[in-house]
Amino acid sequence: MDIDNILKLSLKELGINFSKAQVSLVKEYLNLVYKHNKKLNLVGT
């Protein structure tokens, strides 16, 4: 299962319907957070 399907299923379970464009934007955001977290520790672990 790829990240698109995981994201869509998770949102559906929460009762949130996202379009393909919105899923793409969320995926882009998550990639940016992941990228910058390596440098700045954005999530405070």
N, C-alpha and C positions, 0 to 999 in steps of 0.2 A: 504494500500500500504506500502510495507517495504522499508527500506533505499536503498537496492540494486536497486529496480525499480525506485525510485525517482532519484537516482544518474545517472542511465542509461538514463532516460528520459531527465534529465537536460543537460547531456553531448550531447545527440542527438540533442536537441534544439540548442545547440551552434555549432553543426556541428562537434563534436568530437566523434570518434568511439573508444571506449575502449573495450578490451577483458575482459572476466570474471576475469582473473588474475589481470589485471590492476585495475578493479573496486574493487577487494578485497584489493589490496595495498592501494588505496585511502581511503577505509573504515577503514583500520588499522591505517593509518595516522591520519584520523579525530578522531578516538577513542583516540589516543595518545595525540593529541592537546587538546581534551576535558578533558582528565584525568589530564594533567599537567596544564591546564589553571585554574583548581580549586585551585591549589597551588601557581601558579606564575603570574596569570593574563596576559597571553600571548597576548591577543587581545586588551588590553588597554581600557577596558570599564570603 
